[in-house]
Amino acid sequence: MSRAAAAGLDVIALTDHDTVAGHAEARAALADLRPGLTLMPGMELSCRLHGHSVHMLAYLFDPADPELGGELAHIRASREDRARAMVRRLQELGVDVSWDQVEAIAAGGVVGRPHIARALAAGGVIASPDEAFSPEWIGPGGRAYVSRYALDPVRAIELVRGAGGVTVLAHPRGASRGWQIPDDQIAMLAAAGLSGVEIDHPQQDQAERSRLRTLAALLGLVASGGSDDHGALTGYRIGTEIAPDDAYQRLVAGATGAVPVTG
């Protein structure tokens, strides 16, 4: 939150993967920051479409909704089971990494592959965390890769809408994604109630942004954006990409489950 204020942002969305655990601390932090910064509560849901990983941003939903909460608990449990299994596979490959190390890096958050990648880098197995996401280690099809439970994106949209929230398809054409979501699948999600698509993203080049912006206009989707900052893993890039004001206003207007929090 302090980095968002230092970057001069008006609004910062907190969208951790499959959890809202950081929201209370973020709200509390607003009291110590400059007036005017607004928190957009949300999360990034883990989904799978045609066997490929898809991320669905969810904003302003009711975090107490029991149906959504039940699915989140299932996803988080699967994430931990998967992470433990990947640590075991790495150990079988002769890598000196332990579950305690990975859990310490996660610092109480939901354990995911980035935490394992950081543990590998800290142990000198690889030079940097991004090298872990390859067939050599924990990339899809990799020697220590393990699959896990994920929602169908249409089901994710239904759950978030049922909790009063809005959804935005995250980085559908990101350069690091092995599979890029085609137009017809984005149209299918729009028909299912998707509110927007993330266009201005660090891993999407200008040509893809232009194509996505045209598609969003045709489908009536909000053209959103954001830095997708993951702290040290992505180089502390809060504020490098932003969403236009009208996108923010449209998303807020479409939500009934919660409201933005202004310091």
BELZIKA-V187202 format. One line per field, one symbol per residue. ss: DSSP state (a for helix, b for strand, c for the rest). A space follows every 10 residues. Layout:
# BELZIKA-V187202
ss->???
This chain:
# BELZIKA-V187202
ss->caaaaacccc bbbbccbccc ccaaaaaaaa cccccccbbb bbbbbbbbbc cbbbbbbbbc cccccaaaaa aaaaaaaaaa aaaaaaaaaa aaccccccaa aaaaaacccc ccaaaaaaaa aaccccccaa aacccccccc cccccccccc bcaaaaaaaa aacccbbbbc cccccccccc ccaaaaaaaa accccbbbbb cccccaaaaa aaaaaaaaac cbbbbccccc aaaccccccc ccccaaaaaa aaaccccccc bbc
